[in-house]
Amino acid sequence: MPIDLDKFVKHLRDHALRDHRGRGRCGEYVRKALQAAGAHFNEYSPPSYGKLYGLTLERLGFHEITVDDPDTFGFIRGDVMVMEPHTGGVQAGHVAGYDGKDWISDFVQTDFWAGPAYRKQKPRPKYAVYRY
């Protein structure tokens, strides 16, 4: 099914909270942005946890790309990241889309890492990036 990446990133940007703090609703916000971009989830339910979005993205036509260092990688508009939880974090993990400038889920992130606990953890939590 065709996904309109312009509509995807516009929906993310237009609906994100502006205070750089998540509310634990990343999966919901990314799902709604995907739906605004043309995604249909008729045959299956989208995951409730951000960390489980990989298969859903693949079903929608995204493919996983190799990102060795997200702090220096050249992401493009429409990329979507799926991340395992940080140590001590909620089991849901995280999912966010890139609008060409910022990573956005239910909030506009300051960088690839969804918050200070993700940023500080060594080794960093496992992640995957998907491209349409």
trRosetta pair geometry for C-beta under 8 A, 3 or more apart (Angstrom, degrees):
i j d omega theta_ij theta_ji phi_ij phi_ji
1 38 6.3 -169 149 138 104 101
1 39 6.6 121 98 -120 132 47
1 40 6.1 -158 -126 24 172 95
1 60 6.6 -58 58 -147 100 66
1 61 6.8 -143 53 -21 56 124
2 38 5.6 -30 94 128 70 157
2 61 7.9 -4 -105 15 28 166
3 8 6.3 30 168 -50 103 131
3 34 6.9 -42 -133 -151 121 76
3 37 4.9 36 -167 133 78 117
3 38 5.4 -167 -113 63 42 108
3 39 6.0 18 -102 -59 102 87
3 60 6.1 55 -53 163 133 111
3 61 6.4 -167 -1 57 113 124
3 62 8.0 -7 23 -54 156 88
3 132 5.6 -108 68 -135 127 149
4 7 4.1 50 97 16 113 113
4 8 6.6 170 92 -18 58 84
4 37 4.7 -154 57 -160 71 77
4 38 5.4 102 1 -11 89 121
5 8 5.1 -49 -143 34 39 120
5 9 6.3 27 164 -11 71 103
5 37 6.8 45 -83 -148 22 136
5 77 6.2 111 152 128 124 94
5 78 3.6 -33 -144 -91 127 130
5 132 6.1 -168 -73 52 114 145
6 9 6.5 -60 -147 41 26 98
6 10 6.1 25 156 -18 63 113
7 10 5.7 -57 -140 40 29 112
7 11 6.1 31 160 -21 65 107
7 36 5.4 -151 156 129 105 88
7 37 4.3 160 88 -103 103 66
7 38 7.1 98 67 -18 143 87
8 11 6.2 -62 -155 34 23 107
8 12 6.7 21 152 -17 61 107
8 33 5.1 76 -158 155 63 98
8 34 6.3 24 -120 -94 104 44
8 36 6.9 150 -95 79 42 93
8 37 3.7 5 -63 -68 82 147
8 78 6.2 78 75 -119 137 81
8 97 6.3 -133 151 -169 107 161
9 12 5.5 -49 -148 35 38 115
9 13 6.2 34 156 -16 68 106
9 33 7.6 63 -73 -173 19 129
9 77 5.7 -45 -52 -169 159 98
9 78 6.4 -86 -45 -72 113 61
9 97 6.3 -145 -97 132 70 124
9 98 7.6 -31 -109 104 115 39
9 99 3.9 133 -164 -122 114 82
9 100 6.8 50 -165 -5 161 94
9 104 7.7 107 -149 43 69 132
10 13 5.9 -58 -146 40 30 107
10 14 5.9 24 159 -17 67 114
10 36 7.9 -121 77 127 89 134
11 14 5.9 -58 -137 41 27 108
11 15 6.0 -1 171 2 64 118
11 32 6.7 -150 159 121 130 84
11 33 4.0 167 93 -123 118 75
11 36 4.0 128 -76 67 153 155
11 37 6.8 -120 10 -42 133 87
12 15 6.7 -85 -148 47 18 92
12 16 6.0 30 164 -45 64 110
12 29 6.9 86 -125 154 71 103
12 30 7.4 20 -99 -104 107 57
12 33 4.6 23 -58 -108 78 151
12 97 5.1 -130 -75 64 159 121
12 99 6.0 -153 79 -67 125 114
12 104 4.2 119 159 100 117 129
12 105 7.6 -39 -148 -97 108 17
13 16 6.2 -45 -138 10 24 115
13 99 5.4 78 -57 -110 111 163
13 102 7.9 111 -101 59 92 116
13 104 6.2 -110 -77 -82 54 175
13 108 7.8 47 -126 -87 63 110
15 29 6.3 -176 108 -144 120 100
15 32 7.1 -58 81 101 171 133
15 33 7.4 -150 40 -72 129 94
16 29 7.0 80 -93 -170 68 146
16 104 4.8 -84 -76 -161 147 112
16 105 7.4 101 -117 71 104 30
16 106 6.6 141 -133 167 67 23
16 107 5.5 112 -174 -133 96 19
16 108 5.0 99 135 -46 145 77
17 21 7.1 -59 109 65 131 68
17 22 8.0 146 52 -113 126 31
17 23 6.7 91 -4 -19 154 116
17 106 6.0 19 8 148 106 74
17 107 4.5 -38 64 -97 93 81
17 108 7.6 -140 81 3 50 73
18 107 7.5 -145 -40 -147 8 79
18 108 6.4 13 -126 16 46 117
19 107 6.8 -63 61 -139 61 123
20 107 6.0 127 -129 159 16 125
20 108 6.3 -53 -86 79 64 74
20 109 6.9 94 -141 -130 77 28
20 110 5.7 39 -144 -46 127 94
21 107 5.8 -167 66 -109 29 167
22 25 7.5 -174 -177 33 84 64
22 26 6.3 -19 -147 -54 127 100
22 94 7.8 -86 -103 -120 167 111
22 105 6.6 10 -114 78 111 121
22 106 5.5 92 -143 65 74 106
22 107 5.0 -128 -81 16 54 124
22 114 6.5 13 -33 176 143 106
22 115 6.8 -89 8 -54 115 125
23 106 5.3 -100 37 129 92 145
23 107 7.2 127 -7 -38 80 110
24 90 6.8 23 -121 45 112 167
24 92 6.9 99 -156 45 85 157
24 106 7.7 -25 52 35 24 156
25 28 4.5 -43 -177 41 88 121
25 29 5.8 89 123 -24 90 98
25 105 7.8 160 92 140 59 99
25 106 4.3 95 75 -83 89 151
26 29 6.0 -62 -147 40 30 106
26 30 6.1 22 160 -13 68 110
26 50 4.6 13 90 -82 123 132
26 92 7.8 145 43 135 108 123
26 94 5.4 32 59 -149 174 66
26 95 5.1 151 138 53 114 70
26 96 6.3 -64 -155 -68 120 74
26 105 3.6 -15 -132 173 91 140
26 106 5.3 -106 -80 -6 49 96
26 114 7.6 -32 -82 -136 151 141
27 30 6.0 -59 -142 41 27 106
27 31 6.0 31 157 -22 64 109
27 46 7.1 164 175 135 102 111
27 47 6.3 -103 -145 97 135 78
27 48 6.1 114 106 -178 162 28
27 49 6.3 -178 -58 164 147 6
27 50 4.8 -135 -60 -70 89 65
27 53 6.9 -166 -119 -65 89 114
27 92 7.2 -110 -21 -177 123 119
27 95 5.8 76 -88 36 62 125
28 31 5.7 -56 -146 36 26 113
28 32 6.4 24 158 -17 63 107
28 106 7.1 41 65 -78 94 114
29 32 5.9 -53 -146 37 30 110
29 33 6.4 30 154 -18 63 106
29 104 7.9 -109 136 144 131 83
29 105 5.3 115 72 166 129 58
29 106 4.3 177 -20 -78 146 67
30 33 5.6 -54 -148 37 33 112
30 34 6.3 36 152 -20 66 104
30 50 7.5 98 16 -120 141 89
30 53 6.9 -13 106 -116 147 154
30 80 7.1 99 -155 -142 129 119
30 95 4.9 -73 -1 115 164 115
30 96 6.8 -132 -77 -106 122 25
30 97 6.0 146 -124 -25 96 103
30 105 5.9 -37 -47 -136 99 78
31 34 5.7 -56 -149 36 30 111
31 35 6.3 29 153 -18 65 106
31 41 7.7 -11 -156 -37 106 147
31 46 4.7 144 -115 103 123 166
32 35 5.6 -52 -146 37 33 112
32 36 6.3 36 152 -21 65 104
33 36 5.6 -51 -147 35 33 114
33 37 6.4 27 152 -16 63 110
33 97 6.3 -122 104 9 154 151
34 37 5.6 -63 -151 41 31 110
34 39 3.9 -8 152 18 95 147
34 46 7.8 145 62 -103 142 147
34 60 6.8 -63 -164 -125 127 164
35 38 7.8 -179 -169 38 27 12
35 39 5.3 -79 -83 65 41 89
35 40 7.6 85 -124 -86 77 39
35 41 7.5 -56 -86 -7 101 104
39 60 5.3 -21 -120 -125 113 129
41 44 6.2 -86 -172 77 82 60
41 45 6.4 63 158 -130 125 27
41 46 5.1 -71 -115 -38 153 89
41 56 7.8 -9 -112 -147 109 111
44 56 7.7 -147 101 -107 124 86
44 59 7.3 -49 44 178 136 175
46 53 7.6 12 -171 -115 94 82
46 56 5.5 66 -133 -133 76 151
47 50 7.8 172 102 -69 116 10
47 52 3.6 -164 -159 95 161 116
47 53 5.7 -132 43 -74 126 55
47 55 7.9 100 -40 54 124 98
47 56 5.9 -128 -3 -29 97 135
48 52 7.6 29 49 47 50 135
48 92 7.6 -87 123 -126 75 106
49 52 4.7 79 74 4 94 109
49 91 7.0 -54 -126 119 139 79
49 92 4.2 -151 -137 -143 88 68
49 93 6.0 72 164 36 102 94
50 53 6.1 -30 -167 -17 45 117
50 82 6.6 -178 156 -141 75 71
50 83 7.0 -4 126 50 117 71
50 92 5.5 70 19 150 88 91
50 93 4.7 -138 81 96 92 81
50 94 4.5 -23 117 -156 153 12
50 95 3.6 -157 -155 -7 91 86
50 96 7.9 17 -154 -32 131 64
50 105 7.4 -7 -113 -139 135 145
51 82 6.2 108 -141 174 36 91
51 83 6.5 -74 -100 89 80 37
51 84 5.3 68 -130 -105 128 44
51 85 6.6 -65 -54 -30 140 73
51 91 7.9 -92 20 156 140 57
51 92 6.4 166 2 157 98 39
51 93 2.6 84 -53 34 107 154
51 94 6.9 44 -61 23 73 37
51 95 7.4 -145 -51 -48 27 89
52 55 7.3 -32 171 27 72 100
52 56 7.5 69 127 -8 75 112
52 82 7.8 -137 44 -162 12 127
52 93 7.6 137 -16 47 61 131
53 56 5.1 -66 -157 47 57 117
53 57 5.7 58 149 -27 87 104
53 80 7.2 -102 127 148 135 128
53 82 4.8 -156 61 -104 99 121
53 95 4.5 67 -1 -101 152 145
54 57 5.9 -61 -151 34 27 109
54 58 6.5 24 155 -16 64 106
54 64 7.1 12 -151 -76 105 114
54 82 5.1 -136 -59 58 81 168
54 128 5.6 38 -101 71 119 145
54 130 7.0 166 -130 -54 63 130
55 58 5.6 -54 -148 37 34 113
55 59 6.4 38 153 -21 66 104
56 59 5.7 -54 -151 34 31 113
56 60 6.6 24 152 -14 63 109
57 60 5.7 -62 -152 40 33 110
57 62 3.9 -42 164 53 95 136
57 80 5.8 -160 -114 77 142 141
57 82 7.3 -137 -4 -41 140 129
57 130 4.4 60 142 131 149 173
58 61 7.8 130 -174 -5 29 8
58 62 6.0 -84 -80 71 36 77
58 63 6.9 70 -117 -99 79 46
58 64 7.6 -24 -79 -30 105 87
58 130 7.3 -118 -61 -130 65 135
60 132 7.8 -52 118 -110 99 102
61 132 6.0 48 108 -145 97 82
62 80 6.5 -36 -137 35 161 121
62 130 3.9 52 153 163 129 118
62 131 6.2 150 -156 71 85 22
62 132 5.1 -53 -96 -83 76 62
63 130 6.5 158 75 -151 20 79
63 131 6.2 -31 61 62 73 76
64 128 5.3 -46 -133 -177 115 115
64 129 7.0 110 -154 73 65 46
64 130 5.6 -48 -91 -94 51 73
65 79 7.7 -66 32 -130 133 111
65 129 5.4 -47 58 93 92 98
65 130 7.0 145 5 -119 83 21
65 131 5.0 39 -28 -3 127 119
67 70 5.4 47 152 -77 127 77
67 73 4.8 -16 -146 -85 98 167
67 75 8.0 15 -111 -79 135 89
67 127 7.7 -47 73 101 123 109
67 129 4.7 53 -11 14 137 135
68 73 7.3 150 48 -73 62 112
69 72 4.8 17 107 35 117 99
69 73 6.1 166 82 -39 59 89
70 73 5.4 -45 -122 20 37 120
70 75 7.9 29 -150 -50 81 117
70 81 7.6 52 -124 -111 143 142
70 112 4.2 174 146 163 126 173
70 113 7.7 135 95 -48 133 74
70 127 7.0 -9 -40 81 144 149
70 129 7.5 152 -100 -52 109 133
71 111 7.5 14 -115 175 73 131
71 112 6.8 -121 -77 23 51 131
73 129 7.9 -170 118 -1 159 169
75 79 4.7 -109 -163 33 101 153
75 98 4.8 -92 147 -171 134 173
75 112 7.9 156 -33 -92 145 108
75 129 7.3 -117 -112 -160 104 145
76 79 5.8 111 59 -32 60 107
76 98 7.2 111 85 98 27 129
76 100 7.2 -1 -172 -101 45 72
76 131 7.1 53 55 -129 108 116
77 98 6.4 -136 -119 111 31 85
77 99 6.0 8 -132 -178 87 30
77 100 3.8 -8 -77 -62 102 95
78 97 7.0 -31 -145 -167 27 106
78 98 6.9 -31 41 69 21 82
78 131 7.1 78 107 -146 96 64
78 132 5.4 -73 154 22 127 116
79 97 7.1 152 85 -156 45 59
79 98 4.3 10 59 30 92 125
79 129 5.6 -1 -178 -177 114 107
79 130 7.0 151 -161 77 62 46
79 131 5.4 -27 -107 -92 78 78
80 95 6.7 7 178 -172 101 93
80 96 7.1 177 -152 90 63 36
80 97 5.0 -29 -100 -100 79 73
80 98 7.4 -143 -73 5 34 79
80 129 7.1 155 80 -158 42 58
80 130 4.7 -19 63 61 95 99
80 131 7.9 -179 22 -73 72 33
81 94 7.6 6 109 111 98 96
81 95 6.9 177 90 -146 56 47
81 96 5.5 -4 54 57 97 83
81 97 7.9 -179 17 -86 69 26
81 98 7.4 73 -15 -37 98 100
81 103 6.7 -19 22 -138 128 127
81 112 6.7 118 -57 -161 170 89
81 127 5.8 -6 -172 -175 103 119
81 128 7.2 160 -153 83 57 42
81 129 5.1 -27 -98 -101 74 77
81 130 7.7 179 -82 18 27 73
82 93 7.2 38 176 137 70 133
82 94 7.6 169 -156 91 37 55
82 95 5.2 -4 -107 -103 68 87
82 127 6.6 156 82 -159 48 66
82 128 5.0 -9 58 58 100 90
82 129 7.8 -177 19 -83 70 31
82 130 7.0 40 -9 -10 107 110
83 93 5.4 -176 95 -177 59 98
83 94 4.4 -4 57 58 108 96
83 95 7.3 -174 20 -73 73 42
83 114 6.6 -167 57 -10 150 124
83 118 7.0 27 154 -135 151 135
83 125 5.5 76 179 106 99 123
83 126 7.3 162 -152 93 59 48
83 127 4.2 -18 -103 -104 81 95
83 128 8.0 -170 -75 24 46 56
84 93 5.0 -73 -141 -111 22 120
84 125 4.6 -152 74 178 87 105
84 126 4.4 46 5 56 129 87
84 127 7.0 -123 11 -68 75 53
85 89 4.0 -158 -177 84 101 111
85 90 6.1 -144 -123 79 136 44
85 91 5.7 -98 -20 -128 152 24
85 92 6.7 95 -73 58 113 43
85 93 4.7 -103 -48 -80 67 58
85 94 7.6 120 -93 -16 54 81
85 125 6.5 -142 101 -132 20 145
86 89 4.2 84 56 -17 76 131
86 115 8.0 -114 -3 70 145 99
86 117 4.5 156 93 131 158 101
86 118 4.8 -131 -60 -85 129 58
86 121 4.9 -165 -149 -33 104 147
86 125 5.1 -99 -87 -49 59 129
87 117 7.8 -140 58 174 64 105
87 121 5.7 148 15 -123 100 126
87 125 7.9 -161 -22 -78 65 96
88 117 7.0 -116 75 -162 105 136
89 93 7.9 95 109 -92 127 37
89 117 5.9 148 -70 116 111 144
89 118 7.7 25 -57 -65 155 79
93 125 7.7 173 -132 162 90 143
94 105 6.8 -106 -170 -55 91 163
94 114 4.4 -124 -140 -39 167 163
94 118 7.4 -34 6 -80 150 148
95 105 6.3 125 90 -115 57 122
96 103 4.5 59 129 172 137 97
96 104 6.0 158 -167 72 98 25
96 105 4.0 -81 -99 -53 84 96
96 109 6.3 11 -154 -15 165 134
96 114 6.7 172 -26 -92 136 104
97 103 7.3 162 83 -152 27 59
97 104 5.8 -31 66 64 77 82
97 105 7.3 130 13 -83 68 57
98 102 7.3 -172 -144 97 60 30
98 103 5.5 -33 -92 -95 73 65
98 104 7.6 138 -104 16 24 77
99 102 5.8 3 40 55 105 72
99 104 5.8 26 -21 5 115 126
102 108 5.1 3 153 -161 152 95
102 109 6.3 160 180 55 93 69
103 108 7.9 128 79 -163 49 50
103 109 4.2 -22 80 47 98 128
103 111 7.0 28 19 141 122 22
103 112 5.8 116 -34 -112 151 38
103 114 7.7 -103 119 -87 134 68
104 107 7.3 -141 -147 101 64 28
104 108 5.3 -22 -104 -104 90 60
104 109 6.8 -149 -80 5 36 83
105 109 7.2 52 7 -38 90 107
105 114 7.3 7 6 -125 138 115
109 112 7.4 85 121 -104 143 4
109 113 7.5 177 -179 79 131 38
109 114 5.9 -81 -112 -118 132 49
109 115 7.8 -101 -133 -53 99 57
111 119 7.4 78 65 -96 125 119
113 118 4.1 -179 -171 107 97 113
113 119 4.2 133 110 -73 156 76
113 124 7.5 -104 -101 -145 118 120
114 118 5.0 82 46 -2 74 156
115 118 5.4 96 56 13 65 102
115 119 6.9 -127 107 -6 33 98
116 119 5.3 -59 -142 40 34 115
116 120 5.9 26 164 -17 71 111
117 120 6.1 -56 -138 39 27 105
117 121 6.5 38 161 -36 61 104
118 121 6.2 -50 -149 17 26 113
118 124 7.2 47 175 -154 71 89
118 125 5.9 -63 -137 14 85 122
121 124 5.8 110 89 -119 92 41
121 125 6.0 51 82 -35 147 79
124 127 7.5 -35 131 -6 111 111
